[in-house]
Amino acid sequence: MNLRAALTRDGTGNRPREGPPPLGEILIGHRALMRDRLTEALARQPASGRRLGTLLVARGWSTGGAVAGALAEQWGFDAADLDRDPADEGLLDPELALTYLAWRILPWRAIGGAVVHVTDRPEDAAAALAAVSAPGAPLAVAATRQLDAALGRLLARPLAARAARRAPSEVSVRSLGRARGGVILAALGLVLGVVYGGLPGLTAGLACLFLLNAGTTVLRLLALAAGLLPPRPVPEIGQGAVPLAAHRPLPVITLLVPLYREAEMVDAIAAALGALDYPPELLDVKLLLEEDDGATRAAIAAAALPGWITPLVIPAGGPRTKPRAMNFALDFAQGTIVGILDAEDRPAPDQLRRVAEALRDAPPEVACVQCRLSYYNAAENWITRCFQIEYSIWFDVLLTGFQRLRLPIPLGGTSVYFRRNALEELGGWDAHNVTEDADLGMRLARRGLRCAVIESVTSEEANCRAGPWIRQRSRWLKGYLLTWLSHMRAPARLWRELGTRGFLGLNLLFLGAAATYLAMPLFWVSVIGGLATGRSIWGAAVPGWALWPLGVSLALGQAVMLGCAALAMVRRATPGLLIWVPVLPLYWTLGAAAAWKAVFEMVWAPYYWDKTRHGISRFFRQAERKTSQMRD
């Protein structure tokens, strides 16, 4: 190891310099860069606003190690290889974890009575050393990817604790405790009242179901009607005029891609990311890997990843959830826009450009944009066809209506892109919520912020088997119930922040959706029993005036959703799926099993993340080949 940075004559550990040579010329002199590539990089650099070394590595025109060595020579510092000579953990001050991250600096080795620090930004050396209370300390330069890995490993404990509790306690489901227990007792009391309370108890239970189902049906009818209205006219711009915002440079976008037990998905997601039409020097992709997931980490290590993709190991700890991993990664993000993709996602190649344009032109209260989701294996079987219809209902009909009604919108868990400053002000994601996306949509609305939906489409892999489908849906419904409970712990405050319309919308979106699924067995028992016997199976136990309103509301709710499905198929230009619309009531019956599973898990395992397995569809390899062709 070269120790010149620790032993120079000026006593600061750093060699005096005058007129450092250009970085590009040093790299050319080391035969680590071609002259024509340097010329092109220098032409691209002003528009990107990125450091020259970052641009060269992102474009694959030089390597991270070569750039680090050239920077060390340029600034008169040592070069550090953190893979060969890792940093000494004993030199760290845990209280400075966020400072180390912000300034991209770490104490590395104690040499000759001085502590040598390491960074990948030597131009900020003086300010960085002052920030960590080590002014004048000797400095070394490391490759960015190596420094990211070292920061993640050495700061694992404080950053993991921060990730688990990043969302404020008053909006996190981790602090529900007594409230969750109170609701469970209330629900148990309602069930016992229905079972043992005779006609009054049963009538009260049916009345609750009727109100929730009827309210949900009315909400969907209003959304359907609002979605049928013509869009508001866009003000025309003068002839030949171009908005000033159109001249702004493209922003850096960070993409967080959580991977857990998905070694077989590494090549697929790398191909999907490689197909994106966005300047690589403006891409900052973090692959989030769990510490104990050796198979996926090995697959990542074996993959030839470009310089703009960085693996980030999430330390062991609880809760083991996707939002905890994303909270951990948020502190490493470089972009002013932060997006999420799942392992099986195939975003449209121009998606990031559309996102950047949408957020550039949107008013400040638009904190994020949501892309539409679809499935590349919709034709696999009846479950995937119904899943595709269901997603079409949401993105092409209901979501449009909810936006026009100015209702709070549950976000999707993927292909959603945030203004980073808004995301950080909200406290990131709730690490304990298994539907962190839906919860974040409500928290945005409570702050007076909103989400815009854009036309760009991401293709995903739909669950094609009943068992995995039920497990995935039960996680969603459990998260919906916990999200409802979390926000309703202070209903008066919620009403003030959302207004009457938003307050009712939140309750019907979350509690109404769960109640509809939970009541599904009652609906089918009544229908099948009535058809088989020719009379109500409830006999004299429940008078008609108490039962008929519920039956009508359940039937009307099914009819409204079938109407939404038909409209969605027309809008998506997929008339071939229309013949599957009548099957949806049978498909939704699976949701009843998922809902009751969610209720039990809410009691016994509220933070358990039932992982969805990817790459099992027979259409998966076909989609992977298509993505590779798009990239090539």
C-alpha positions in Angstrom: 0.0 0.0 0.0 1.4 3.4 -1.0 1.6 5.7 2.1 2.6 9.0 0.5 -0.7 10.6 1.4 0.1 10.0 5.1 3.8 11.1 5.0 4.0 14.3 2.9 6.0 17.3 4.0 3.3 19.8 4.7 2.1 17.9 7.7 -1.5 17.7 6.6 -1.1 14.3 5.1 -2.0 15.7 1.6 0.6 16.7 -0.9 0.6 20.4 -2.1 -0.6 20.7 -5.7 -0.6 23.4 -8.3 -2.5 23.1 -11.5 -3.7 19.4 -11.4 -3.6 17.7 -14.8 -7.0 17.0 -16.5 -8.6 13.8 -15.4 -9.2 12.6 -19.0 -5.5 13.1 -20.0 -4.4 11.0 -17.0 -6.7 8.2 -18.0 -5.5 8.4 -21.6 -1.9 8.3 -20.3 -2.8 5.2 -18.4 -4.4 3.7 -21.5 -7.7 3.5 -19.5 -9.6 5.7 -21.9 -9.6 6.3 -25.7 -9.2 9.8 -27.1 -12.5 9.8 -29.1 -14.4 8.7 -26.0 -13.0 11.6 -24.0 -14.0 14.0 -26.7 -17.6 12.6 -26.7 -17.7 12.6 -22.9 -16.6 16.2 -22.7 -19.3 17.2 -25.2 -22.0 15.4 -23.1 -20.8 16.6 -19.7 -22.3 20.1 -19.6 -25.8 19.0 -20.4 -25.7 16.1 -17.9 -24.2 18.1 -15.0 -22.4 15.0 -13.9 -18.7 14.5 -12.9 -16.5 13.4 -15.8 -15.5 10.2 -14.0 -19.1 9.3 -13.3 -20.0 9.8 -16.9 -17.1 7.7 -18.2 -17.9 4.8 -15.8 -21.7 4.9 -16.6 -21.0 4.8 -20.4 -18.6 1.9 -19.9 -15.7 4.0 -21.4 -13.5 3.5 -18.3 -13.7 1.6 -15.1 -14.4 2.7 -11.6 -10.9 1.6 -10.4 -9.2 3.4 -13.2 -11.1 6.6 -12.5 -10.4 6.4 -8.8 -6.6 5.9 -9.5 -6.7 8.9 -11.9 -8.5 11.1 -9.4 -5.9 10.2 -6.7 -3.1 11.2 -9.1 -4.9 14.4 -10.2 -5.4 15.6 -6.6 -2.2 14.2 -5.1 -3.8 11.7 -2.8 -3.4 8.0 -2.3 -5.5 5.4 -4.1 -7.4 2.9 -2.0 -8.6 -0.6 -3.0 -11.4 -1.2 -0.4 -11.8 -4.8 -1.7 -8.2 -5.6 -0.9 -7.7 -3.3 2.1 -11.1 -2.9 3.8 -11.8 0.0 6.2 -11.2 -0.4 9.9 -14.6 -0.5 11.5 -13.1 0.5 14.9 -12.4 4.0 13.6 -16.0 4.9 12.8 -18.2 7.1 14.9 -21.8 5.8 14.7 -23.1 9.2 15.5 -21.7 10.5 12.2 -23.4 7.8 10.0 -25.5 10.3 8.0 -22.6 12.7 7.7 -20.4 10.0 6.3 -23.1 9.3 3.7 -23.8 12.9 2.9 -20.1 13.7 2.3 -19.1 10.4 0.8 -16.2 9.8 3.2 -15.1 7.2 5.7 -12.2 6.8 8.1 -10.1 4.1 6.5 -6.8 3.2 8.2 -4.6 4.5 11.1 -1.2 5.0 9.7 1.8 6.7 11.5 -0.4 8.2 14.1 -2.9 9.7 11.6 -6.3 8.4 10.5 -6.5 8.2 6.7 -10.0 8.9 5.3 -11.3 7.6 2.0 -13.7 9.2 -0.5 -14.7 9.1 -4.1 -15.0 12.9 -4.3 -11.5 14.4 -3.7 -12.6 17.8 -5.0 -14.7 18.1 -1.8 -11.9 16.9 0.5 -11.5 19.9 2.7 -15.2 20.4 3.4 -15.8 16.6 3.9 -12.9 16.3 6.4 -14.2 19.4 8.3 -17.7 17.8 8.4 -16.4 14.7 10.1 -14.2 16.7 12.5 -10.9 15.6 10.9 -9.6 18.8 9.2 -6.2 18.2 7.5 -6.4 14.5 7.8 -4.7 12.4 5.1 -7.0 11.3 2.3 -7.3 8.4 -0.2 -9.6 7.9 -3.2 -11.7 4.8 -3.8 -14.0 3.7 -6.6 -17.6 4.7 -6.1 -19.0 1.2 -6.1 -16.4 0.1 -3.5 -17.2 3.1 -1.3 -21.0 2.4 -1.5 -20.4 -1.2 -0.4 -18.1 -0.1 2.5 -20.6 2.6 3.7 -23.4 0.0 3.6 -21.4 -2.6 5.5 -19.8 -0.4 8.1 -22.8 1.8 8.8 -25.2 -1.2 8.7 -26.4 -1.0 12.3 -27.3 2.7 12.6 -28.7 2.8 9.1 -30.8 -0.3 9.6 -32.3 1.1 12.8 -33.1 4.3 10.9 -34.7 2.4 8.0 -37.0 0.4 10.3 -38.2 3.6 12.1 -37.9 6.2 9.4 -41.6 6.9 9.1 -42.9 9.0 12.1 -44.3 6.9 14.8 -47.7 8.6 14.7 -48.3 7.5 11.1 -46.7 4.0 11.3 -48.5 0.8 11.9 -45.6 -0.2 14.3 -47.2 2.1 16.9 -50.8 0.7 16.6 -50.4 -1.6 19.5 -53.5 -0.8 21.7 -55.5 0.5 18.7 -55.0 -2.8 16.8 -56.0 -4.7 20.0 -59.1 -2.5 20.5 -60.3 -3.1 16.9 -59.8 -6.8 17.3 -61.8 -6.8 20.5 -64.5 -4.7 18.8 -64.7 -7.0 15.8 -64.9 -10.0 18.1 -67.7 -8.3 20.0 -69.5 -7.7 16.8 -69.2 -11.3 15.8 -70.4 -12.5 19.2 -73.2 -10.1 19.0 -74.3 -11.5 15.7 -74.0 -15.1 16.8 -75.5 -14.8 20.3 -77.5 -11.6 20.1 -80.4 -13.0 18.2 -82.3 -11.0 15.6 -81.0 -7.6 16.9 -77.3 -8.6 16.7 -77.7 -10.3 13.3 -79.6 -7.3 11.9 -76.9 -4.9 13.2 -74.2 -7.0 11.6 -76.0 -7.0 8.3 -76.6 -3.3 8.5 -72.8 -2.7 8.9 -72.1 -4.8 5.8 -74.9 -3.1 3.9 -73.5 0.4 4.6 -70.0 -0.5 3.7 -70.9 -2.4 0.5 -73.4 0.2 -0.6 -70.9 3.1 0.1 -68.2 1.2 -1.9 -70.6 0.7 -4.8 -71.7 4.3 -4.9 -68.0 5.4 -4.8 -67.2 3.1 -7.8 -70.3 4.4 -9.7 -69.1 8.0 -9.1 -65.6 7.1 -10.3 -67.1 5.4 -13.3 -69.2 8.4 -14.2 -66.3 10.9 -13.6 -64.0 8.8 -15.8 -66.5 9.0 -18.6 -66.4 12.8 -18.7 -64.2 14.3 -21.4 -60.8 15.5 -20.1 -60.3 19.1 -19.3 -59.0 21.1 -22.2 -55.3 22.0 -22.0 -54.5 25.7 -22.5 -52.9 26.2 -25.9 -49.4 27.7 -26.1 -48.7 30.5 -28.6 -47.8 29.6 -32.1 -44.2 28.4 -32.3 -43.6 29.0 -28.5 -41.8 26.4 -26.5 -42.2 26.2 -22.7 -39.1 27.3 -20.8 -39.2 24.1 -18.8 -38.5 22.1 -21.9 -35.0 23.5 -22.0 -34.1 22.2 -18.6 -31.6 19.3 -18.5 -32.8 15.8 -17.7 -32.6 14.9 -13.9 -30.7 12.1 -12.3 -33.1 9.3 -11.5 -32.6 6.7 -8.8 -34.3 3.4 -9.3 -34.7 1.1 -6.3 -35.0 -2.6 -7.3 -35.6 -4.9 -4.3 -34.6 -8.5 -4.9 -35.1 -11.4 -2.4 -34.5 -15.0 -3.3 -34.6 -14.1 -7.0 -31.3 -15.2 -8.4 -33.1 -16.4 -11.6 -34.4 -12.9 -12.2 -31.0 -11.1 -12.3 -30.5 -11.4 -16.0 -34.1 -10.5 -16.7 -34.1 -7.3 -14.7 -30.6 -6.3 -16.0 -32.0 -6.7 -19.6 -35.1 -4.6 -18.7 -33.0 -1.9 -17.2 -30.6 -2.0 -20.2 -33.5 -1.4 -22.5 -34.4 2.0 -20.9 -33.9 4.9 -23.2 -32.2 7.3 -20.8 -28.7 8.6 -20.6 -26.8 6.1 -18.4 -24.8 8.8 -16.6 -28.2 10.1 -15.3 -29.2 6.7 -14.1 -28.5 5.5 -10.5 -29.9 2.0 -10.0 -29.7 0.3 -6.7 -30.2 -3.5 -6.5 -31.3 -4.2 -3.0 -30.1 -7.5 -1.7 -30.8 -9.0 1.7 -27.7 -10.0 3.7 -28.7 -13.7 4.1 -29.7 -14.2 0.4 -26.5 -15.8 -0.7 -27.9 -17.1 -4.0 -29.1 -13.8 -5.3 -25.9 -12.1 -4.1 -23.8 -14.7 -6.0 -25.9 -14.2 -9.1 -25.3 -10.4 -8.9 -21.6 -10.9 -8.3 -21.4 -13.1 -11.4 -23.3 -10.7 -13.6 -21.5 -8.1 -15.8 -23.4 -5.1 -14.5 -22.8 -1.6 -16.0 -21.3 1.2 -13.9 -24.7 2.8 -13.2 -26.0 -0.3 -11.4 -24.9 -0.7 -7.8 -25.7 -3.7 -5.6 -26.5 -2.6 -2.0 -26.7 -5.2 0.7 -29.5 -4.6 3.3 -28.3 -5.7 6.8 -30.2 -8.4 8.6 -32.9 -7.3 11.0 -36.6 -6.7 11.3 -39.0 -6.2 9.9 -38.0 -8.2 6.8 -40.0 -6.0 4.4 -39.6 -4.3 1.0 -40.2 -0.8 2.5 -37.4 -1.3 5.1 -35.0 -2.1 2.3 -36.0 0.9 0.3 -35.7 3.2 3.4 -32.1 1.9 3.8 -31.3 2.6 0.2 -32.9 6.1 0.1 -29.9 7.5 2.0 -27.6 6.2 -0.9 -29.8 7.6 -3.7 -28.2 10.2 -6.0 -31.2 11.2 -7.9 -33.7 14.1 -7.5 -36.4 11.6 -8.6 -36.7 8.2 -6.9 -38.6 5.3 -8.5 -39.3 1.7 -7.7 -39.2 -1.3 -10.0 -39.8 -5.0 -9.1 -37.7 -7.9 -10.3 -40.2 -9.0 -13.0 -41.0 -5.5 -14.4 -40.6 -4.6 -18.0 -41.0 -0.8 -18.2 -41.5 0.9 -21.5 -38.2 2.0 -22.9 -39.2 5.7 -22.8 -40.7 5.5 -19.3 -38.0 7.6 -17.5 -38.1 10.3 -20.1 -41.9 10.5 -19.7 -41.6 10.6 -15.9 -39.0 13.4 -16.1 -41.2 15.4 -18.4 -44.3 14.9 -16.3 -42.7 16.0 -13.1 -40.9 18.9 -14.8 -44.2 20.2 -16.1 -46.4 19.4 -13.1 -47.2 21.9 -10.3 -45.3 21.5 -7.0 -48.2 19.7 -5.3 -47.7 16.7 -7.6 -45.2 14.8 -5.6 -45.1 11.6 -7.7 -46.3 10.0 -10.9 -47.7 6.5 -11.3 -47.2 4.5 -14.5 -49.9 2.1 -15.6 -49.3 -1.6 -15.0 -50.2 -4.5 -17.3 -49.2 -8.2 -17.6 -47.2 -9.9 -20.3 -48.6 -13.4 -19.3 -52.3 -12.4 -19.3 -53.2 -15.2 -21.8 -51.7 -17.9 -19.6 -54.9 -19.1 -17.9 -58.2 -17.8 -16.5 -56.6 -16.4 -13.3 -54.1 -14.3 -15.3 -56.8 -13.1 -17.7 -59.0 -12.0 -14.8 -56.0 -10.4 -13.1 -55.4 -8.4 -16.3 -59.0 -7.3 -16.4 -58.8 -6.3 -12.8 -55.7 -4.2 -13.3 -57.4 -2.6 -16.4 -60.4 -1.7 -14.2 -58.2 0.0 -11.7 -55.8 1.9 -14.0 -58.1 2.7 -16.9 -61.4 3.3 -15.2 -61.4 3.7 -11.4 -58.1 5.5 -11.0 -59.1 8.1 -13.6 -62.3 8.7 -11.8 -60.7 9.0 -8.4 -58.3 11.6 -9.7 -61.1 13.7 -11.1 -63.1 13.4 -7.9 -59.9 14.6 -6.1 -59.8 11.5 -3.8 -56.7 10.2 -2.1 -55.2 7.5 -4.3 -53.4 4.3 -3.0 -50.1 4.2 -5.0 -48.8 1.1 -6.7 -45.8 -0.7 -5.4 -43.9 -0.4 -8.6 -43.3 2.0 -11.5 -44.1 5.0 -9.2 -41.7 7.9 -9.2 -41.3 10.5 -6.4 -39.8 13.9 -6.1 -37.1 12.9 -3.7 -37.5 16.0 -1.4 -41.2 15.2 -0.9 -40.4 11.5 -0.1 -37.8 12.5 2.5 -40.1 15.1 4.1 -42.8 12.4 4.5 -40.3 10.2 6.3 -39.9 7.6 3.5 -41.9 4.4 3.6 -43.5 2.7 6.7 -41.2 -0.3 7.1 -43.8 -2.2 9.1 -46.7 -1.7 6.6 -47.0 -4.6 4.0 -48.8 -2.2 1.6 -46.4 0.7 2.1 -47.4 2.0 -1.3 -51.1 2.5 -0.5 -50.2 4.0 2.9 -47.8 6.5 1.3 -50.6 7.6 -1.1 -52.7 8.5 1.9 -49.8 10.3 3.7 -49.3 12.4 0.5 -52.9 13.4 0.5 -52.8 14.4 4.1 -50.0 16.8 3.3 -51.9 18.4 0.5 -49.9 16.5 -2.2 -51.1 14.3 -4.9 -50.1 11.8 -7.6 -50.5 12.0 -11.3 -51.0 9.0 -13.6 -49.1 8.9 -16.9 -49.7 6.8 -20.0 -46.4 4.8 -19.8 -47.0 1.1 -19.2 -44.9 -1.4 -17.2 -45.5 -5.1 -17.9 -45.4 -7.5 -15.0 -45.8 -11.2 -14.4 -49.3 -12.0 -13.1 -49.7 -14.7 -10.5 -50.8 -17.7 -12.5 -51.6 -20.1 -9.6 -54.4 -19.9 -7.1 -52.2 -20.5 -4.0 -49.7 -17.7 -4.7 -52.5 -15.4 -5.8 -54.3 -15.8 -2.5 -51.1 -15.2 -0.5 -50.4 -12.1 -2.5 -53.9 -10.7 -2.2 -54.1 -11.5 1.5 -50.9 -9.4 2.0 -52.6 -6.5 0.1 -55.8 -6.8 2.1 -54.0 -7.1 5.4 -52.0 -4.0 4.5 -55.3 -2.2 3.6 -56.8 -3.0 7.0 -53.7 -1.9 8.8 -53.4 1.3 6.7 -57.1 2.1 7.5 -56.5 1.5 11.2 -53.3 3.6 11.2 -54.9 6.6 9.6 -58.2 6.3 11.6 -56.5 6.3 15.0 -57.2 10.1 15.1 -60.3 10.4 12.9 -61.0 14.1 13.7 -57.5 15.1 12.6 -57.8 12.9 9.5 -61.1 14.6 8.6 -59.5 18.1 9.0 -56.6 17.1 6.7 -58.5 15.3 4.0 -61.9 17.1 4.2 -65.2 15.2 4.1 -64.7 13.9 0.6 -61.2 12.5 1.2 -62.2 11.1 4.6 -65.1 9.1 3.2 -63.0 8.1 0.2 -60.2 6.7 2.4 -62.7 4.7 4.5 -64.5 3.2 1.5 -61.3 2.5 -0.4 -59.7 0.5 2.4 -62.4 -0.8 4.7 -65.0 -1.1 2.0 -62.8 -3.1 -0.2 -62.0 -5.6 2.6 -65.6 -5.8 3.7 -66.7 -6.6 0.2 -64.4 -9.6 0.0 -65.2 -10.7 3.6 -69.0 -10.6 2.7 -68.5 -12.7 -0.5 -69.2 -16.1 1.2 -72.5 -14.6 2.6 -73.5 -13.5 -0.8 -72.8 -16.9 -2.5 -74.4 -18.9 0.3 -77.6 -16.8 0.1 -77.7 -17.0 -3.8 -76.9 -20.7 -4.1 -79.1 -21.6 -1.1 -82.0 -19.6 -2.5 -81.7 -21.1 -6.0 -81.5 -24.6 -4.6 -84.4 -24.4 -2.2 -86.6 -21.7 -3.8 -86.6 -19.6 -0.6 -84.3 -17.7 1.7 -82.0 -20.0 3.6 -82.2 -17.7 6.6 -85.9 -18.5 7.1 -87.5 -16.5 9.8 -84.2 -15.7 11.5 -83.7 -12.6 9.3 -86.7 -10.7 8.0 -86.7 -9.7 4.4 -86.5 -6.0 5.2 -83.1 -6.6 6.8 -81.7 -9.1 4.2 -82.9 -7.7 0.9 -81.0 -4.4 1.0 -77.8 -6.2 1.6 -78.5 -8.7 -1.2 -79.3 -5.9 -3.6 -76.3 -3.9 -2.7 -74.0 -6.9 -3.2 -75.5 -7.7 -6.5 -75.4 -4.1 -7.6 -71.7 -3.9 -6.6 -70.9 -6.9 -8.8 -72.8 -5.4 -11.7 -70.9 -2.1 -11.4 -67.6 -3.8 -11.4 -68.6 -5.9 -14.4 -69.6 -2.7 -16.2 -66.2 -1.2 -15.3 -64.5 -4.3 -16.6 -66.3 -4.0 -20.0 -65.4 -0.4 -20.3 -61.7 -1.1 -19.4 -61.5 -3.8 -22.1 -62.8 -1.3 -24.7 -60.3 1.3 -23.6 -57.4 -1.1 -23.6 -58.4 -2.3 -27.0 -58.5 -5.9 -25.8 -62.0 -7.1 -26.9 -60.8 -10.7 -26.7 -60.9 -10.5 -22.9 -64.6 -9.4 -22.9 -65.7 -13.0 -22.9 -63.9 -13.5 -19.5 -65.7 -10.6 -17.8 -68.7 -12.8 -16.7 -66.2 -15.1 -14.9 -65.0 -12.3 -12.6 -67.4 -13.1 -9.7 -65.9 -16.6 -9.5 -62.4 -15.1 -9.6 -63.3 -12.6 -6.8 -64.4 -15.5 -4.6 -60.7 -16.3 -4.3 -60.4 -12.9 -2.7 -62.7 -14.0 0.1 -60.2 -16.7 1.1 -57.5 -14.1 0.9 -59.5 -11.6 3.0 -60.1 -14.0 5.8 -56.5 -15.1 5.8 -55.6 -11.4 6.1 -57.9 -11.0 9.1 -56.2 -13.8 10.9 -52.7 -12.6 10.0 -53.6 -9.1 11.2 -54.0 -10.6 14.6 -51.1 -13.1 14.6 -48.5 -11.8 12.1 -49.3 -8.1 11.2 -45.8 -7.4 9.8 -45.2 -10.7 8.0 -44.4 -10.1 4.3 -45.7 -13.1 2.2 -43.2 -12.9 -0.6 -44.5 -13.3 -4.2 -42.4 -15.7 -6.3 -41.5 -14.5 -9.8 -40.3 -16.2 -12.9 -42.7 -19.1 -12.8 -44.8 -18.2 -15.8 -44.3 -20.0 -19.1 -44.4 -16.6 -20.7 -41.4 -15.3 -18.6 -38.6 -16.4 -21.0 -40.5 -15.1 -24.0 -40.8 -11.7 -22.3 -37.1 -11.9 -21.4 -36.1 -12.5 -25.0 -38.3 -9.7 -26.2 -36.7 -7.3 -23.7 -33.2 -8.3 -24.8 -34.1 -7.6 -28.4 -35.4 -4.2 -27.5 -32.1 -3.5 -25.7 -30.0 -4.7 -28.7 
